[in-house]
Amino acid sequence: MPRVNPAGVGPRFPQLVVLFGATGDLARRKLLPGLFHLASEGFIPGCRIIGVSLDDIDRDRFRELARAAIDEFFTRKTSSSDWQAFAESLDYVPLSAGPAALKAAVDAAEKSFGRENRRLHYLSVPPNAALAAVHLLGEAGLVENSRIVMEKPFGTDLASAVKLNAELHEVFDEQQIYRIDHFLGKEPAQNILAFRFANGLFEPIWNRNFIDHVQIDVPETLGLGSRSAFYEATGAFRDMVVTHLFQILAFMAMEPPTSLEPAPISEEKNKVFRSMLPIAPDDVVRGQYSGYRGEPGVSAESETETFIALRCNIDNWRWAGVPFYLRTGKRMAEGQRIISIAFREPPKSMFPANSGFGAQGPDHLTFDLADASKMSLSFYGKRPGPGLRLDKLSLQFAMHDTGMIGDVLEAYERLILDAMRGDRTLFTTAEGIERLWQLSTGLLEAPPPVRLYAPGSWGPNAIHQLIAPRAWRLPFERAWRDPNAQGY
């Protein structure tokens, strides 16, 4: 039997989910399996889901698609009783049926709860279809007692972001809108808050006096697959930096909030964005992997970047003079998601020239943003034996060490649950996203030329001039320890 609201983290009321793009890739891979997990484990006190998409199918066919998605992508054990209960909660309305049919399906689903409920509209649709879905919900009278989750990108520049927010606000209030960033739903991203604000050891040194620079590095080995036409009009900066990497930067750099409530945390994140200096084109390296122009839907003369590295600065009391280096790209040597904080080196060395002091760079605190949280603190220590030789050592933590890895919610599961609860902590505000596009205007208007890089590499060679005299943390000089290795 499902547990009832484990740990009290679920919403108070039953949830009616209207899932636009219900037959799409994101719904198949993440949303339907995630909703199944939340419902079957009792995180939600009652749930019904109405799928909406362009596909002209019926309820039974939608249930078949949902079952196939869960069989392929759900990583936990399933029982026939859990699936049967979930299947009975699924309904479907083709987009062509219009607002009246959608309203009728919602009314029928809500009546089955027998008590007060809330609505969650999830727009898993391309950006050019989002506003049409919003207006359909308005025409169907489904705005009251509802929240709406929107996928990135939130505009493509300042003008489009302002226009998009203005049109959204004609139908939904800002407090109803949840702009989702799955990076912030990951356990390690939230662990940054715990690490900073629950430990007296680190918060006093989280500033320009002790930190030399910060790297946020998200290389990907994957190509574009069927997304090349979308990507051609978007590029790495719009696709990844504005909507993901800048949000992680804000968690890293924000001041302590007055409380760990959504409003104070959002305000501190927005203060970071207000303090950021505009992105200068000279502080950016754009790249494109060889062969990109041969992808379907890509122009033979395309100047779209599949790689970007940039230096940005936060002009406030805590971070003045500390550069933040961001890097992401497709078809790169490794797939990683790390934040690396490099500490300042001692002002003077008392060690002999051949001791190894400084030979392996500064001390680093590293967060791995993969789903299974890992952290590492590197430092110099004495090598055993005669003399005074130094080696780089490290302390490492992995979620596997705790035995609680099975309790980790996937990013989309956590964010859906937060939206149902009305917790906006991990979501982006209209003010924040518009400020980021404002900071990006100079780069978007005068981007540096793209430089070719070989698939399987770390990007164009110019990235080393960008960060000099420092060095990129990736590739790591040593791998993460294997928790299953003998003697670990």
CORQUILIN-V345576 format. One record per backbone hydrogen bond with DSSP energy under -1.0 kcal/mol. NH is the residue of the N-H (numbers start at 1). CO is the residue of the C=O. Records with the same first field share a line. If there is no record, write none. Layout:
NH=CO ; CO
//
This chain:
5=42
8=5
9=6
15=46
16=118
17=48
18=120
19=50
20=122
21=52
22=52
24=21
28=24
29=25
30=26
31=26
32=27
34=30
35=31
36=32
37=33
38=34
39=35
40=36
41=37
42=39
43=38
44=38
46=44
48=15
49=89
50=17
51=91
52=19
57=55
62=58
63=59
64=60
65=61
66=62
67=63
68=64
69=65
70=66
71=67
72=68
73=69
74=70
83=79
84=80
85=81
86=82
87=83
88=84
89=86
90=87
91=49
93=51
95=53
97=94
98=95
102=98
103=99
104=100
105=101
106=102
107=103
108=104
109=105
110=106
111=107
112=108
118=14
119=145
120=16
121=147
122=18
123=149
124=20 ; 122
125=123
129=126
133=129
134=130
135=131
136=132
137=133
138=134
139=135
140=136
141=138
142=137
146=143
147=119
148=176
149=121
150=178
155=153
161=157
162=158
163=159
164=160
165=161
166=162
167=163
168=164
169=165
171=168
172=168
176=173
177=174
178=148
180=150
184=181
186=183
190=186
191=187
194=190
195=191
196=192
197=193
198=194
203=199
205=202
206=203
207=205
208=318
210=207
211=207
212=342
213=342
214=323
215=340
216=325
217=338
218=327
220=329
227=224
231=227
232=228
234=231
235=231
236=305
239=235
240=236
241=236
242=237
244=240
245=240
246=241
248=244
249=245
250=246
251=247
252=248
253=249
254=250
261=259
265=261
266=262
267=263
268=264
269=265
270=266
271=267
272=268
273=269
274=270
275=271
276=272
277=313
279=439
283=280
284=281
285=309
287=307
288=451
290=453
292=289
294=291
295=292
298=295
302=299
306=287
307=287
308=328
309=285
310=326
311=283
312=324
315=275
316=314
320=316
322=319
324=312
325=214
326=310
327=216
328=308
330=306
331=222
332=220
333=457
336=219
338=217
339=367
340=215
341=365
342=213
343=363
344=210
355=352
359=356
361=358
365=341
366=376
367=339
368=374
369=337
375=397
376=366
377=395
378=364
379=393
381=391
383=389
390=355
391=381
393=379
395=377
397=375
399=373
401=398
402=399
407=404
408=405
414=410
415=411
416=412
417=413
418=414
419=415
420=416
421=417
423=418
427=424
428=179
433=429
434=430
435=431
436=432
437=433
438=434
439=435
440=436
441=438
444=440
445=441
446=442
451=286
453=288
456=331
457=454
463=460
464=461
466=462
467=463
468=464
470=467
485=482
488=485
//
